[in-house]
């Protein structure tokens, strides 16, 4: 693994059960992605609005994982690197 961003992962709480931005627009989505920095839930690039990628461009949060049942993969936007399974965030010791 050459991704230097894995240390930025956090144990996050999903911000919603679906793509909140699509819901506000009255649109639907194809699949959901979870930001591993802040917990934002956005729609995938196969969806009309591509909110997960838009979230990356707005925040520069590099890591996502699938928010679909049974899927274990993740992705780093910056390094264009896929992971399956996505490693778990490391707990920080005080």
Legacy VTK file of the C-alpha trace (Angstrom):
# vtk DataFile Version 3.0
C-alpha trace
ASCII
DATASET POLYDATA
POINTS 94 float
0.000 0.000 0.000
1.415 3.329 -0.997
-1.415 5.501 0.350
-0.092 8.014 2.863
-3.559 9.066 4.009
-4.663 5.981 5.958
-3.602 7.657 9.215
-6.284 10.307 8.635
-9.112 7.759 8.993
-11.398 8.172 11.954
-14.078 5.980 13.473
-16.962 8.056 12.104
-20.706 8.139 12.601
-22.576 8.347 9.274
-24.227 11.752 8.839
-27.375 10.199 7.349
-28.834 6.951 6.031
-28.842 8.243 2.459
-27.386 11.061 0.392
-28.768 14.122 2.188
-27.859 16.406 -0.728
-29.847 14.252 -3.173
-32.747 14.147 -0.724
-32.771 17.981 -0.555
-32.908 18.079 -4.362
-35.580 15.389 -4.607
-33.144 13.182 -6.543
-32.183 9.535 -6.138
-28.777 7.849 -6.076
-27.235 4.604 -7.328
-24.853 3.754 -4.440
-23.604 5.488 -1.288
-20.110 6.325 -0.046
-18.986 7.207 3.498
-16.265 9.809 4.160
-13.790 8.284 6.614
-12.714 11.670 7.914
-16.048 13.236 8.897
-18.835 10.693 8.274
-20.497 12.503 5.367
-22.668 10.167 3.278
-22.736 11.002 -0.427
-23.805 9.394 -3.669
-21.346 7.631 -5.983
-20.000 8.729 -9.354
-22.579 6.554 -11.142
-25.245 8.770 -9.580
-26.375 11.945 -11.331
-25.005 14.341 -8.687
-21.745 12.623 -7.629
-21.973 14.111 -4.124
-19.235 11.923 -2.575
-16.682 13.227 -5.094
-18.008 16.770 -4.713
-17.491 16.417 -0.950
-13.855 15.419 -1.578
-13.264 18.444 -3.825
-14.847 20.790 -1.257
-13.120 19.356 1.839
-10.051 17.481 0.536
-11.038 14.534 2.786
-9.232 11.785 0.835
-10.720 8.510 2.095
-14.108 6.930 1.484
-15.577 3.488 1.784
-18.656 1.907 0.335
-21.758 2.512 2.437
-23.549 -0.410 0.821
-24.443 -3.555 2.811
-21.946 -6.370 2.293
-19.310 -4.232 0.550
-15.908 -3.832 2.241
-13.888 -1.772 -0.243
-12.534 1.740 0.180
-10.746 4.332 -1.918
-8.260 7.183 -1.603
-9.076 10.030 -3.997
-5.621 11.619 -3.704
-3.592 8.472 -4.382
-6.234 6.890 -6.665
-5.855 3.681 -4.659
-8.490 0.994 -3.985
-8.547 -1.189 -0.874
-10.577 -4.359 -0.322
-11.125 -4.654 2.472
-10.613 -1.086 3.634
-8.323 -1.147 6.692
-9.935 -0.138 9.985
-8.911 3.146 11.581
-6.188 2.791 14.209
-7.234 3.691 17.707
-5.181 6.478 19.220
-3.520 5.903 22.526
-3.426 8.775 25.016
LINES 1 95
94 0 1 2 3 4 5 6 7 8 9 10 11 12 13 14 15 16 17 18 19 20 21 22 23 24 25 26 27 28 29 30 31 32 33 34 35 36 37 38 39 40 41 42 43 44 45 46 47 48 49 50 51 52 53 54 55 56 57 58 59 60 61 62 63 64 65 66 67 68 69 70 71 72 73 74 75 76 77 78 79 80 81 82 83 84 85 86 87 88 89 90 91 92 93
